[in-house]
Amino acid sequence: MAGVLNRAGALNPAGVVTPAAVPNPAAVLTGMKLAVLRRSMSGPRAASLIAGGVGGVLTAVGTALLGLVDFPVPEAGVGTIALVLLVWTVGWALGPILTGGDPTLRLSYFTLVPLPPRRLALGLLAASFVGITPLVGLIAFSVLIVFGAGLGLLPALVAVPATLLQLLLVVVLAKLSLQCLGSVARSRLGWELSALLVGLVCGFLNTGWFGLAFFFELLGGHWAPVIGTVVRALPSGWSVVAVDAARRSDWALAGACLGGLLALCALLFAAWTALLSRQLVCGTAGGSRATARRDSARRSARLRAVTDSPAGAVLGKELRLWARDPRRARFLRIALWSGLFTGLLPMLGGFSTVLPWTGVVLALYAGALGSSLYGLDAGALWLTLVAPGADRVDVRARQWAWLLVVSPAALLLTVAATLAVPNGWAWPWLLATLPAVLGAGAGLTPLTSLLGPAPFPDLPGGNPLDGFSDESGDQARMQSMAVLLLQLAAALPAAGVVLAGTLLHSAPLRWAGTAVGLGTGLLYAWWLGRAARHRLETRGPELLDVMCKGVRRQGTEPARSPEERERQDRLSALSRHRTALAGLLVTAGVLSVAPQGGVALAMSLLAPANRSWFLALYLPRGWQVPVAAGFVLLGSVCFFGVYRLIRAKRAAERE
């Protein structure tokens, strides 16, 4: 962007580019984002966009169709739509915490551009309306137009600006929330706050449906009038209140709601501009040096017991990084809160069976979030490569560090949760699956980070939320999902032994699952760690090149002849189509294997009263297990289709 502005700008007598001569930043930044998105539809980036886009569009269409519901009275429709808009607004505010904000136009790219903060903020805000996410929001908020059309012509006309203002509100709110939490996340309190929010979202996605009955009862009981008044009074409900006011010809209230939305958007934009200006001036450095020195002294005293050897040096370094690095510390806290909320949210619906599994969920998320272990160090890999014989020591020490950090927390949480809810049946299952999951996580974290290196941006003291905001972050997300599924698969042998003992009513066989889980966990850690060491020994220079230069897409070099250029264009088009199909298959596979298959199968065996959204549980008792197993088979077929697509793509590239 700087080159564009300098070519178009004019020099004053002092030789400085004047901001007045700079072209419209909104047009330039929007064009930049369109160009980046147009050239990014390949590889993990495209799969991530397609999977998220399909799910978002389906949810948005379902929200828009809510306006067609025949409510008993318009006031009931106003309260329901206001509640739905509140959920969407909260999702937009918390979404940047999960995704890291705009992956194409990061603020660090524009620190040297001669633009006032307000003009830069306007340009970034305009570019924020380009992409799949704003389109999803626009479709969802069109529920106001659909609802207004059912009330009459004037409410439908008022719903048009209300929809646009609602979209503007959530976009500005997302920018402000990311900027605020990014500034706070550099502190200890910020780590906990951002991790708690992400853990709450992950926990709700895992088991939140068990507590939906509680919320439905809350909304339908004697609290319903109070909650309806609250959701109308919140800014997220002002748009639907304006539409309803137009139905009653209360133009003062309609104008006040629309004007209030516009004023609130302006206020949020001013606050975001102020924070943006402060970051442009102050940079990314921050934190208290005195506090850092005190924390360093305390942790150094705790780590004096580490042996004075090459393995001890790497182990001590890794333990210090897990405690000091903002990204690693945040990952651990996300895993902790995800496990806690996964077990606690079902308690709202009176379902305590999931609570003992909080430690296992913690281990699963710790392994998934650590799937880019070497990528967190980026170019520091050269320190390992230049030391003779350091490959094996480095891999094994990283495995031990991960286990020492994750295992005590997972075990303590498992014991505490199981004792809190006396479920004696859970002990054989937990003691069998937890060692297997921990061993698989200890082996997969270094291996996956070396099979698909995804270096994170090196921003000392910067925003920890930026970790998922580039191409490496997209690859890291795909690896996290893969590691999560592989850890679940790694626990199947031990869980199968316990299941066999349960079905055969054999206590020795049921407790034999503990030995199987411990043995398979040790095998996973040793074997996968050995594979990671071999990968580091044989592909070290190539891995270092990726760590230093970042993930680069194939096929970016220009063709040397028209025939080669035409062949390259055909392969690129075919790759985009295959990537789109792969994204759909991955989404269908995950939904089929995890919730509709595995979770529904477990719930059918436990015979819970809450059927939620699991299709198999709505069938007769004899059909539940076969249908759930059928979903697992369907998901496996989808994953096999993805594998075949990848093989076909590689074969086409070799030809």
C-alpha positions in Angstrom: 0.0 0.0 0.0 2.9 2.3 0.8 4.1 2.0 -2.8 0.7 2.9 -4.2 0.4 5.9 -1.9 3.8 7.2 -2.7 3.3 7.0 -6.5 0.0 8.8 -6.2 1.0 11.3 -3.6 2.6 14.7 -4.0 5.7 16.0 -2.3 5.6 19.3 -0.4 8.7 21.6 -0.3 10.1 19.6 2.6 10.0 16.4 0.5 7.2 14.7 2.5 4.1 13.1 1.1 1.0 15.1 2.1 -2.0 13.2 3.4 -4.3 15.3 1.3 -2.7 14.0 -1.9 -3.2 10.4 -0.9 -6.0 8.6 -2.8 -9.1 7.4 -1.0 -7.9 4.8 1.6 -11.3 3.0 1.5 -11.0 2.3 -2.2 -7.3 1.3 -1.9 -7.8 -1.0 1.1 -11.0 -2.5 -0.4 -9.1 -3.3 -3.6 -6.3 -4.8 -1.7 -8.5 -7.1 0.3 -10.4 -8.2 -2.9 -7.1 -9.0 -4.6 -5.9 -11.0 -1.6 -9.1 -12.9 -1.3 -9.2 -13.6 -5.0 -5.7 -15.2 -4.9 -6.2 -17.0 -1.6 -8.7 -19.6 -2.7 -6.4 -22.6 -2.5 -5.0 -24.9 0.1 -6.0 -24.8 3.8 -7.1 -21.2 3.4 -9.8 -22.1 0.9 -10.9 -25.1 2.9 -11.3 -22.9 6.0 -13.2 -20.2 4.2 -15.5 -22.7 2.5 -16.3 -24.7 5.6 -16.9 -21.6 7.6 -18.9 -19.9 4.8 -21.2 -22.9 4.3 -22.0 -23.2 8.0 -22.4 -19.4 8.4 -24.7 -19.0 5.4 -26.9 -21.9 6.5 -27.2 -20.4 10.0 -27.9 -17.0 8.6 -30.6 -18.3 6.2 -32.3 -20.0 9.2 -32.2 -16.8 11.1 -33.8 -14.9 8.2 -36.5 -17.5 7.9 -37.4 -16.8 11.5 -39.2 -13.6 10.3 -41.8 -15.9 8.5 -43.0 -17.5 11.8 -46.6 -16.7 12.6 -46.2 -15.3 16.1 -49.4 -15.0 18.3 -48.9 -11.3 18.7 -46.3 -9.0 17.1 -44.7 -8.3 20.6 -43.8 -12.0 20.9 -42.0 -11.8 17.5 -40.2 -8.6 18.6 -38.9 -10.2 21.7 -37.8 -13.4 19.9 -36.0 -11.5 17.1 -34.4 -9.2 19.6 -33.0 -12.2 21.5 -31.7 -13.7 18.2 -30.0 -10.4 17.3 -28.4 -10.3 20.7 -26.9 -13.7 20.1 -25.5 -12.6 16.7 -24.1 -9.4 18.2 -22.4 -11.3 21.0 -21.0 -13.7 18.4 -19.6 -10.9 16.3 -18.0 -9.3 19.4 -16.4 -12.6 20.4 -15.6 -13.9 16.9 -12.4 -11.9 16.5 -11.0 -13.5 19.6 -11.3 -16.9 17.9 -10.1 -15.9 14.4 -7.6 -13.2 15.2 -9.5 -10.5 13.3 -9.0 -9.6 9.6 -6.4 -12.1 8.1 -5.6 -9.9 5.2 -5.2 -6.3 6.5 -3.4 -6.3 9.8 -2.6 -3.0 11.5 1.1 -3.7 11.5 1.2 -3.3 7.7 0.3 0.3 7.9 2.4 1.7 10.7 4.6 3.7 8.2 1.9 4.8 5.9 1.5 8.7 6.0 -2.2 8.6 6.9 -4.1 10.1 9.9 -5.5 7.5 12.1 -9.1 8.5 11.3 -8.6 8.1 7.6 -6.9 4.8 8.1 -9.7 3.6 10.4 -12.3 4.6 7.8 -10.4 2.6 5.1 -10.1 -0.4 7.3 -13.8 -0.2 8.3 -14.8 0.0 4.6 -12.6 -3.0 3.8 -14.3 -4.9 6.7 -17.5 -5.1 4.6 -15.7 -7.2 2.0 -15.7 -11.0 2.5 -17.9 -13.9 3.5 -18.5 -12.8 7.1 -20.3 -9.5 6.3 -22.4 -11.3 3.8 -23.4 -13.9 6.4 -24.3 -11.0 8.8 -26.3 -9.2 6.1 -28.3 -12.4 5.4 -29.0 -13.0 9.1 -30.0 -9.4 9.7 -32.4 -9.5 6.8 -34.8 -11.1 9.3 -35.8 -7.6 10.1 -36.9 -7.0 6.5 -38.8 -10.3 6.4 -40.4 -9.6 9.7 -41.2 -6.0 8.7 -42.7 -7.2 5.4 -45.2 -9.3 7.3 -46.3 -6.2 9.3 -46.8 -3.9 6.4 -45.2 -1.6 3.8 -43.9 1.1 6.2 -42.3 -1.4 8.7 -40.6 -3.1 5.7 -39.2 0.3 4.6 -37.9 1.1 8.1 -36.4 -2.4 8.3 -34.0 -1.6 5.4 -31.9 1.1 7.2 -32.3 -0.8 10.4 -30.7 -3.9 8.8 -27.8 -1.8 7.5 -27.3 -0.1 10.9 -27.4 -3.4 12.6 -24.6 -4.7 10.3 -22.6 -1.5 10.8 -23.0 -1.9 14.6 -21.6 -5.5 14.7 -18.7 -4.7 12.3 -17.5 -1.7 14.4 -18.1 -3.7 17.6 -15.9 -6.5 16.3 -13.1 -4.1 15.5 -13.3 -2.5 18.9 -13.5 -5.7 20.8 -10.4 -7.1 19.0 -8.5 -3.9 19.6 -9.5 -3.8 23.3 -8.8 -7.4 24.0 -5.6 -7.3 22.0 -4.3 -4.5 24.3 -5.5 -6.3 27.4 -4.2 -9.7 26.3 -0.6 -8.7 26.9 -1.3 -8.8 30.6 -1.9 -11.7 32.9 -5.5 -10.7 33.4 -5.9 -10.3 29.7 -4.7 -13.9 29.1 -7.2 -15.2 31.5 -10.1 -13.1 30.1 -9.5 -13.9 26.5 -8.9 -17.5 27.2 -12.1 -17.7 29.4 -14.2 -16.3 26.5 -12.7 -18.7 24.0 -13.2 -21.6 26.4 -16.8 -20.6 27.0 -17.4 -20.6 23.2 -15.7 -24.0 22.8 -17.5 -25.5 25.8 -20.9 -24.3 24.5 -20.1 -25.8 21.1 -19.2 -29.1 22.7 -22.0 -29.6 25.2 -24.0 -26.3 25.4 -27.0 -28.0 23.9 -27.5 -29.9 27.1 -28.3 -26.7 28.9 -30.7 -25.3 26.2 -33.6 -26.7 28.2 -32.6 -24.5 31.1 -32.6 -21.4 28.9 -35.9 -22.3 27.2 -37.5 -22.7 30.6 -36.0 -19.4 31.7 -37.3 -17.6 28.6 -40.7 -19.3 28.8 -41.3 -19.1 32.6 -42.1 -16.2 34.8 -38.8 -14.5 33.9 -39.9 -14.2 30.2 -41.4 -10.7 30.5 -38.3 -9.4 32.2 -36.0 -11.0 29.7 -38.1 -9.7 26.8 -37.9 -6.2 28.2 -34.1 -6.5 28.6 -33.4 -7.7 25.1 -35.5 -4.9 23.7 -33.7 -2.3 25.7 -30.2 -3.5 24.7 -28.7 -1.8 21.6 -28.9 -5.1 19.7 -32.7 -4.9 19.9 -33.2 -1.3 18.9 -33.5 -2.2 15.2 -36.5 -4.6 15.7 -38.1 -2.1 18.1 -37.9 0.5 15.4 -39.6 -1.8 12.9 -42.4 -2.6 15.5 -42.7 1.2 16.2 -43.3 1.8 12.5 -46.2 -0.7 12.7 -47.8 1.3 15.4 -46.9 4.6 13.6 -44.8 5.6 16.6 -42.3 7.6 14.5 -40.7 9.2 17.4 -39.6 5.9 18.9 -38.6 4.6 15.5 -36.5 7.6 14.8 -35.0 7.5 18.3 -34.0 3.8 17.8 -32.4 4.4 14.4 -30.7 7.5 15.5 -29.5 5.8 18.7 -28.0 3.0 16.6 -26.2 5.5 14.3 -24.9 7.5 17.3 -23.7 4.3 19.0 -21.8 3.3 15.9 -20.2 6.7 15.7 -19.2 6.4 19.4 -17.7 2.9 18.9 -15.9 4.0 15.8 -14.4 7.0 17.7 -13.2 4.7 20.5 -11.7 2.3 18.0 -9.9 5.1 16.3 -8.4 6.3 19.6 -7.1 2.8 20.4 -5.8 2.4 16.9 -4.0 5.7 17.1 -2.5 4.8 20.4 -1.2 1.5 19.0 0.3 3.2 15.9 2.2 5.6 18.1 3.2 3.2 20.9 3.9 0.1 18.8 3.4 -3.3 20.3 5.8 -3.2 23.2 4.3 -3.3 26.6 4.3 -4.9 30.0 6.0 -4.1 33.3 9.6 -5.0 33.3 9.7 -5.2 37.1 6.8 -7.6 37.1 8.6 -9.6 34.4 11.7 -9.8 36.5 9.8 -10.9 39.6 8.0 -13.6 37.6 11.3 -14.7 36.0 13.0 -15.0 39.4 10.1 -17.1 40.8 10.1 -19.5 37.9 13.8 -19.8 37.8 13.8 -20.9 41.4 11.2 -23.5 40.6 13.2 -24.8 37.6 16.5 -25.3 39.5 15.7 -29.0 39.9 16.0 -29.5 36.1 19.2 -31.5 35.3 22.2 -29.7 33.9 22.4 -31.5 30.6 21.4 -30.9 27.0 18.0 -32.5 27.6 17.6 -30.5 30.8 18.4 -27.3 29.0 15.7 -27.8 26.4 13.3 -29.0 29.0 13.9 -25.9 31.1 13.6 -23.7 28.1 10.3 -25.3 27.1 8.8 -25.0 30.6 9.7 -21.3 30.8 8.1 -20.7 27.4 4.9 -22.5 28.4 4.8 -20.1 31.4 6.0 -16.9 29.8 5.0 -16.9 26.1 1.6 -15.2 25.8 0.4 -17.5 23.0 1.4 -20.7 24.8 0.0 -19.5 28.1 -3.2 -18.6 26.4 -3.5 -22.0 24.6 -3.1 -23.7 28.0 -5.8 -21.5 29.6 -8.1 -22.1 26.6 -7.7 -25.9 27.1 -8.4 -25.5 30.8 -11.5 -23.4 30.4 -12.8 -25.5 27.5 -12.6 -28.6 29.7 -14.3 -26.9 32.6 -17.2 -25.4 30.6 -17.6 -28.7 28.6 -18.4 -30.4 31.9 -20.2 -27.6 33.7 -22.7 -26.4 31.0 -24.7 -29.7 30.9 -25.2 -29.3 34.7 -27.7 -26.5 33.8 -29.9 -29.1 32.3 -29.4 -31.6 35.1 -27.0 -33.8 33.1 -23.9 -34.6 35.1 -22.5 -37.5 33.1 -20.1 -35.2 31.1 -18.5 -33.6 34.2 -15.9 -36.4 34.9 -14.6 -36.0 31.3 -13.4 -32.4 31.9 -9.8 -33.6 32.3 -9.9 -35.6 29.1 -11.3 -32.6 27.2 -8.5 -30.5 28.6 -5.9 -33.0 27.3 -7.6 -33.1 23.9 -7.6 -29.3 23.5 -4.1 -29.0 24.8 -2.9 -31.4 22.1 -4.9 -29.7 19.4 -3.8 -26.2 20.3 -0.2 -27.4 20.5 -0.2 -28.9 17.1 2.0 -26.1 15.8 4.6 -26.5 18.6 7.7 -25.8 16.4 5.8 -23.1 14.6 5.5 -21.1 17.8 9.3 -20.8 17.8 9.5 -20.0 14.0 13.1 -19.2 13.0 14.6 -20.3 16.3 14.7 -23.8 14.8 18.2 -23.0 13.5 19.6 -23.2 17.1 18.6 -26.9 17.1 19.9 -27.7 13.6 23.4 -26.3 14.1 24.0 -28.3 17.3 25.2 -31.9 16.4 22.9 -34.6 17.7 20.4 -32.1 19.1 17.4 -33.4 17.1 16.5 -36.3 19.3 17.1 -34.4 22.5 15.0 -31.5 21.3 12.0 -33.6 20.3 12.0 -35.7 23.5 12.5 -32.7 25.8 9.5 -30.9 24.1 7.4 -34.0 24.7 8.4 -34.2 28.4 7.7 -30.5 28.8 4.2 -30.8 27.3 3.4 -33.8 29.5 4.7 -32.0 32.6 2.5 -29.0 31.9 -0.7 -30.8 30.8 -0.8 -34.1 32.7 -1.0 -32.7 36.3 -3.8 -30.3 35.4 -5.7 -33.0 33.4 -5.4 -35.6 36.2 -6.3 -33.2 39.0 -9.3 -31.9 37.1 -10.4 -35.5 36.4 -10.2 -36.6 40.0 -11.9 -33.4 41.3 -14.8 -33.6 38.9 -15.3 -37.3 39.4 -15.3 -37.0 43.2 -17.7 -34.0 43.0 -20.3 -36.1 41.1 -20.2 -39.7 42.5 -20.1 -41.7 39.3 -18.2 -44.9 40.0 -18.9 -46.2 36.5 -16.6 -43.4 35.1 -13.3 -44.5 36.7 -12.5 -47.4 34.3 -13.3 -45.2 31.3 -11.3 -42.2 32.5 -8.3 -44.2 33.6 -8.2 -46.0 30.2 -8.7 -43.0 27.9 -6.8 -40.3 29.7 -3.3 -41.9 29.4 -4.0 -42.8 25.8 -5.0 -39.2 25.0 -2.0 -37.7 26.8 0.4 -40.1 25.1 -1.1 -39.3 21.7 -0.9 -35.6 22.4 2.7 -35.8 23.5 3.6 -37.5 20.2 1.4 -35.6 17.8 2.3 -32.1 18.9 5.9 -32.2 17.6 5.1 -34.5 14.7 2.3 -32.4 13.1 4.2 -29.2 13.6 7.1 -30.7 11.6 4.9 -32.4 8.9 3.1 -29.2 8.2 5.1 -26.3 9.6 3.0 -23.3 10.3 5.2 -20.5 11.7 3.5 -17.8 13.7 4.3 -14.2 13.2 7.2 -13.1 15.3 5.8 -10.1 17.3 7.6 -9.7 20.6 5.3 -8.2 23.1 2.6 -7.9 20.5 -1.0 -9.0 20.4 -1.4 -12.7 21.3 -4.7 -12.8 19.4 -2.8 -12.3 16.1 -1.6 -15.9 16.2 -4.4 -17.1 13.8 -4.5 -14.1 11.5 -2.4 -15.3 8.5 -2.0 -18.3 6.2 0.0 -20.1 8.8 -3.0 -19.7 11.2 -5.3 -21.3 8.6 -3.0 -24.3 8.4 -2.7 -24.4 12.2 -6.5 -24.6 12.5 -6.6 -27.5 10.1 -3.8 -29.3 12.0 -5.6 -28.7 15.3 -8.8 -30.3 14.0 -6.7 -33.3 12.7 -4.9 -33.7 16.0 -8.2 -33.6 17.9 -9.6 -36.3 15.8 -6.4 -38.4 16.0 -6.3 -38.2 19.8 -9.9 -39.4 19.9 -9.0 -42.3 17.6 -6.0 -43.1 19.8 -8.3 -43.7 22.8 -10.5 -46.2 20.9 -8.5 -49.4 21.7 -8.6 -48.7 25.5 -12.2 -47.6 25.4 -13.1 -50.7 23.4 -11.7 -52.9 26.1 -13.7 -51.1 28.8 -16.8 -51.3 26.6 -16.3 -55.1 26.1 -15.9 -55.5 29.9 -19.1 -53.5 30.4 -21.1 -55.4 27.9 -19.8 -58.8 29.2 -20.3 -57.7 32.8 -16.6 -58.6 33.5 -14.9 -56.3 36.1 -11.3 -57.6 35.4 -11.8 -56.9 31.7 -13.2 -53.5 32.4 -10.2 -52.5 34.5 -7.8 -54.1 32.0 -8.6 -51.0 29.9 -6.4 -49.0 32.2 -3.4 -51.1 31.3 -4.3 -50.9 27.6 -4.6 -47.1 27.8 -1.3 -46.7 29.6 0.5 -49.1 27.2 -0.9 -47.5 24.1 -0.2 -44.0 25.5 3.5 -44.9 26.0 3.6 -46.4 22.5 2.1 -43.3 20.9 4.5 -41.0 22.7 7.6 -43.1 21.8 6.6 -44.0 18.2 5.3 -40.6 17.1 8.2 -38.9 18.8 10.6 -41.1 16.9 8.8 -40.2 13.7 9.1 -36.5 14.6 12.9 -36.9 15.3 13.4 -38.6 11.9 11.5 -35.8 10.2 13.6 -33.1 11.9 16.8 -35.0 11.0 16.0 -35.5 7.3 14.1 -32.3 6.4 15.7 -29.8 8.8 16.9 -27.2 6.2 13.6 -27.3 4.3 11.7 -26.8 7.6 13.9 -24.0 8.6 13.2 -22.3 5.3 9.5 -22.5 5.9 9.9 -21.3 9.5 11.8 -18.2 8.3 9.9 -17.3 5.2 6.4 -18.5 6.1 3.9 -20.8 4.3 4.2 -20.3 0.6 1.6 -21.5 -1.9 2.6 -23.7 -4.8 2.2 -22.6 -8.3 3.0 -18.9 -7.8 5.9 -18.9 -10.2 5.1 -17.6 -13.7 4.9 -20.1 -16.5 7.7 -20.0 -19.0 5.6 -20.7 -22.1 1.9 -20.2 -23.2 1.4 -24.0 -23.0 2.7 -24.2 -19.5 0.7 -21.1 -18.5 -2.5 -22.7 -19.9 -1.8 -26.0 -18.1 -1.1 -24.1 -14.9 -4.4 -22.2 -15.2 -6.3 -25.5 -15.6 -4.6 -27.0 -12.6 -5.4 -23.9 -10.6 -9.1 -24.0 -11.5 -9.2 -27.7 -10.8 -7.5 -27.2 -7.5 -10.1 -24.6 -6.5 -12.9 -26.9 -7.3 -11.3 -29.8 -5.4 -10.6 -27.5 -2.5 -14.3 -26.4 -2.3 -15.4 -30.1 -2.5 -12.8 -31.0 0.2 -14.1 -28.3 2.5 -17.6 -29.5 2.2 -16.6 -33.1 2.8 -14.5 -32.2 5.9 -17.5 -30.3 7.3 -19.9 -33.2 6.7 -17.3 -35.7 8.0 -16.7 -33.8 11.3 -20.5 -33.4 11.9 -21.2 -37.0 11.1 -18.3 -38.6 13.1 -18.3 -36.4 16.2 -21.8 -35.2 17.2 -24.2 -37.2 15.1 -22.1 -40.4 15.3 -19.9 -40.8 18.4 -21.7 -38.5 20.8 -25.1 -39.8 19.8 -23.9 -43.4 20.2 -22.6 -42.7 23.7 -25.8 -40.9 24.7 -27.9 -43.8 23.4 -25.9 -46.2 25.5 -26.3 -44.0 28.6 -30.0 -43.5 27.9 -30.2 -39.7 28.7 -33.5 -37.8 28.7 -32.1 -34.9 26.6 -32.1 -35.7 22.9 -31.1 -32.2 21.8 -30.2 -32.1 18.0 -28.9 -35.7 17.7 -31.0 -37.3 14.9 -30.5 -40.9 16.0 -32.0 -40.2 19.5 -35.4 -39.3 17.9 -35.7 -42.8 16.5 -37.0 -45.9 18.3 -34.7 -47.5 20.8 -33.6 -50.3 18.5 -32.6 -48.0 15.7 -30.5 -45.5 17.6 -27.2 -47.4 17.8 -27.3 -48.5 14.1 -28.1 -45.0 12.9 -25.4 -43.5 15.0 -22.9 -46.1 13.7 -24.1 -45.2 10.2 -23.3 -41.6 10.8 -19.8 -42.6 11.8 -19.5 -44.7 8.6 -20.7 -41.8 6.6 -18.2 -39.4 8.1 -15.4 -42.0 7.5 -16.5 -42.1 3.8 -16.3 -38.3 3.6 -12.8 -38.3 5.1 -11.8 -41.0 2.6 -13.1 -38.8 -0.2 -10.9 -35.9 1.1 -7.9 -38.3 1.0 -8.7 -39.3 -2.6 -8.9 -35.7 -3.6 -5.5 -34.9 -2.1 -4.0 -37.9 -3.9 -5.5 -36.9 -7.2 -4.2 -33.3 -6.8 -0.7 -34.5 -6.1 -0.8 -36.9 -9.0 -1.9 -34.0 -11.3 0.9 -31.8 -10.0 3.5 -34.5 -10.7 2.3 -35.0 -14.4 
